[in-house]
Amino acid sequence: MDEELRSLTERLRQESGASAAYERLAETKELDELAGVLTEPGQPLWARELAAFRLGVAGDPRAFESLVLLLNHRDPQRCASAAHALARLGDPRTARAAAALATNELRVAYALHPVRLLTELRAPESVPALITTLERRLRPHDPYRRVALACVEGLGALGDARARPVLNEALAHPALAEAAVHALARITGPRGGS
């Protein structure tokens, strides 16, 4: 069993009180039953999350909207499971949605998982969104250092030369300097392309 699925199922089993409804959703092979949970009124959040996750990792596009909502949730565990499922869903809308969430200043407190998802997707939207998000995090006294660090690490992993200017700016920030050095080395190295 995948580690993300194990963590999700343990957490949601507790949230549901290990109910019979939980067991049914965790075990069903019927994708239509899971999709029904996403549209039926009155379903608890744990049921919607479990159904969306299972549909997402199965590649069922009916999970997309629910997973994007969960990617922007205030609970980091829900964001992480949504990002995991979205990365496996293979929906062409995912990168655009993750970029919109990562660059939304009103929701920056929840941008960590969209940033990490953009890095994993390696989509055309990834580098511009990470650059924009990091530029905004380089303001004095910005409280979102984890988001900034994820951007620096992501830009290093993506190895795109367009990131050099913002990574050079990040060198001036003690909390980001070491990661920026490593990111710049990956860009200028043999895999960086210049």
Disulfide bonds with the S-S distance in Angstrom:
none
